[in-house]
Amino acid sequence: AQFRDFPIRIDTKAATAAWPTGVGATNKIGHGLANITPPRTDVAGGSGSPAVREAWLDGTWVYPLPLDPSKLSLGKHTWTLGITDVAGNGNKVTFTFNVTTSFGDIDSLLTRNATTLGADTTAALKASLAAAKAKADSGDAAGAVAGLEAFVSQVRSTVSNATLRDLLATDGQEVVRQQRGLPAPAVDGLG
């Protein structure tokens, strides 16, 4: 035959991304959470190899991956990922989430930044935080608030790194608000 037929598959479906397991259910991310890299998927029969090419955090271009929650302020944020697959199909996936904090998050931040803080400072701050948490766990909200306020004062007087000092003090003050039972600012449009 003078002519041959060749079947050619055409991928018309764009790849996508999702929150890792445990994050997407509430769209709340703890400040002390480790770096986040969302799993990327291509539809069955797609060309495969989905990759993040660009990313924007709150409308500003950022290095694509990973997302480090400890670098964000508490509150609502939007993270948009530009994803492509091997066929060149592009897709933008936007995650709108709320960064929160807790005793556990502050403890994780102390652990992650132990090298910057130094062993003695880290141990002293962890001891103060643990004492405040013990008060909270026993139902002594006033004692927990006093312990957290002492923790914040200790952070301000012992942590020389300004960024880390502000991060720990802000988180401590947010947990004080929680212990006082004051309502959190309303955050809508998560997803």
C-alpha positions as CSV (number, residue, x, y, z in Angstrom):
1,A,0.0,0.0,0.0
2,Q,1.2,3.5,-0.7
3,F,-0.2,4.8,2.6
4,R,0.2,3.7,6.2
5,D,-2.0,4.6,9.1
6,F,-0.3,5.6,12.4
7,P,-2.4,6.0,15.5
8,I,-1.4,9.1,17.4
9,R,-2.5,9.7,21.0
10,I,-3.3,13.3,21.8
11,D,-3.3,14.3,25.5
12,T,-5.9,17.0,26.1
13,K,-6.2,16.7,29.9
14,A,-4.1,18.9,32.1
15,A,-2.3,17.7,35.2
16,T,-3.4,18.8,38.7
17,A,-2.2,18.9,42.3
18,A,-3.7,18.3,45.7
19,W,-2.8,18.9,49.4
20,P,-0.8,16.1,51.0
21,T,-2.8,13.8,53.2
22,G,-3.9,15.4,56.4
23,V,-3.7,19.0,55.2
24,G,-6.5,19.3,52.7
25,A,-9.3,18.2,55.0
26,T,-9.5,21.6,56.9
27,N,-7.3,23.8,54.7
28,K,-5.5,24.8,57.9
29,I,-1.8,24.5,58.2
30,G,0.1,24.5,61.5
31,H,2.9,27.0,61.7
32,G,5.3,24.3,62.8
33,L,4.5,21.9,60.0
34,A,7.4,20.7,57.9
35,N,7.7,21.9,54.3
36,I,4.8,21.0,52.1
37,T,5.1,19.6,48.6
38,P,1.7,18.7,47.0
39,P,1.4,15.5,45.1
40,R,0.9,16.2,41.4
41,T,-1.1,13.8,39.2
42,D,-2.0,13.4,35.5
43,V,-5.2,11.7,34.4
44,A,-5.2,8.1,33.4
45,G,-3.9,7.8,29.9
46,G,-2.3,11.3,30.1
47,S,1.3,12.0,29.0
48,G,2.5,11.9,32.6
49,S,5.3,13.6,34.5
50,P,3.4,16.6,35.9
51,A,5.7,19.3,37.3
52,V,5.3,22.6,38.9
53,R,6.7,25.3,36.7
54,E,5.8,28.4,38.6
55,A,4.2,29.4,41.9
56,W,2.7,32.5,43.4
57,L,2.1,33.1,47.1
58,D,-0.4,35.8,47.9
59,G,0.0,37.1,44.3
60,T,3.8,37.3,44.4
61,W,6.0,34.9,42.4
62,V,8.0,32.6,44.6
63,Y,10.3,29.6,44.0
64,P,7.9,26.8,43.1
65,L,8.5,24.1,45.8
66,P,8.3,23.4,48.7
67,L,6.1,25.7,50.8
68,D,7.5,26.4,54.3
69,P,4.6,27.4,56.6
70,S,7.0,28.8,59.2
71,K,7.9,31.6,56.8
72,L,4.3,32.7,56.5
73,S,2.4,35.0,58.8
74,L,-0.6,33.6,60.7
75,G,-3.8,33.9,58.8
76,K,-5.2,33.4,55.3
77,H,-2.9,32.8,52.3
78,T,-3.3,31.8,48.7
79,W,-0.8,29.6,46.9
80,T,-1.1,29.1,43.1
81,L,0.8,26.5,41.3
82,G,1.4,26.5,37.5
83,I,1.5,22.8,36.5
84,T,2.4,21.3,33.2
85,D,2.7,17.7,31.9
86,V,4.9,16.2,29.2
87,A,2.4,17.1,26.4
88,G,2.6,20.8,27.5
89,N,-0.8,21.0,28.9
90,G,-0.9,23.7,31.5
91,N,-3.1,24.2,34.6
92,K,-3.2,26.6,37.5
93,V,-4.2,25.1,40.8
94,T,-5.0,27.5,43.7
95,F,-5.0,26.6,47.4
96,T,-6.5,29.0,49.8
97,F,-5.5,28.1,53.4
98,N,-5.2,29.4,56.9
99,V,-1.9,29.3,58.9
100,T,-2.6,28.5,62.6
101,T,-0.5,27.8,65.6
102,S,-0.6,25.9,68.9
103,F,1.6,24.7,71.7
104,G,2.8,21.8,69.4
105,D,3.6,24.2,66.5
106,I,5.7,26.4,68.7
107,D,7.5,23.4,70.1
108,S,8.2,22.3,66.5
109,L,9.5,25.7,65.5
110,L,11.9,25.6,68.5
111,T,13.1,22.2,67.4
112,R,13.5,23.2,63.8
113,N,15.4,26.4,64.8
114,A,17.6,24.9,67.5
115,T,20.8,25.5,65.6
116,T,20.0,29.2,65.3
117,L,18.8,29.5,68.9
118,G,21.6,27.5,70.5
119,A,21.1,24.5,72.7
120,D,20.8,26.4,76.0
121,T,18.3,28.9,74.7
122,T,16.2,26.2,73.0
123,A,16.1,24.1,76.2
124,A,15.1,27.1,78.3
125,L,12.3,28.1,75.9
126,K,11.1,24.6,75.6
127,A,10.9,24.3,79.4
128,S,8.9,27.5,79.6
129,L,6.5,26.4,76.9
130,A,6.1,22.9,78.5
131,A,5.2,24.6,81.8
132,A,2.6,26.7,80.2
133,K,1.2,23.7,78.3
134,A,1.0,21.7,81.5
135,K,-1.1,24.5,83.0
136,A,-3.4,24.4,80.0
137,D,-3.7,20.6,80.0
138,S,-4.7,20.8,83.7
139,G,-7.5,23.3,82.9
140,D,-5.7,26.3,84.5
141,A,-6.2,28.8,81.7
142,A,-5.0,31.7,83.8
143,G,-1.8,29.8,84.7
144,A,-1.3,28.9,81.0
145,V,-1.7,32.6,80.0
146,A,0.8,33.7,82.6
147,G,3.2,31.0,81.4
148,L,2.8,32.0,77.8
149,E,3.3,35.7,78.6
150,A,6.5,34.7,80.4
151,F,7.5,32.6,77.4
152,V,7.0,35.6,75.1
153,S,9.0,37.9,77.4
154,Q,11.8,35.2,77.5
155,V,11.8,35.0,73.7
156,R,12.1,38.8,73.4
157,S,15.0,39.0,75.8
158,T,17.0,35.9,74.7
159,V,16.4,35.4,70.9
160,S,18.8,37.6,68.9
161,N,17.6,36.7,65.4
162,A,14.9,39.3,64.8
163,T,12.9,37.2,62.3
164,L,12.8,34.2,64.6
165,R,12.1,36.4,67.7
166,D,9.1,37.9,65.9
167,L,7.8,34.5,64.8
168,L,8.0,32.9,68.2
169,A,6.5,36.0,70.0
170,T,3.6,36.3,67.6
171,D,2.8,32.6,67.9
172,G,3.0,32.8,71.7
173,Q,0.6,35.7,71.7
174,E,-1.8,33.8,69.4
175,V,-1.9,30.9,71.8
176,V,-2.5,33.4,74.6
177,R,-5.6,34.5,72.7
178,Q,-6.7,30.9,72.4
179,Q,-6.2,30.2,76.1
180,R,-8.3,33.3,76.9
181,G,-11.1,31.9,74.9
182,L,-11.3,34.9,72.6
183,P,-12.7,34.2,69.1
184,A,-10.3,33.9,66.2
185,P,-10.6,36.3,63.3
186,A,-13.1,35.1,60.7
187,V,-11.4,33.4,57.8
188,D,-13.6,32.5,54.8
189,G,-13.1,31.3,51.3
190,L,-10.7,28.4,52.2
191,G,-10.3,25.6,49.7
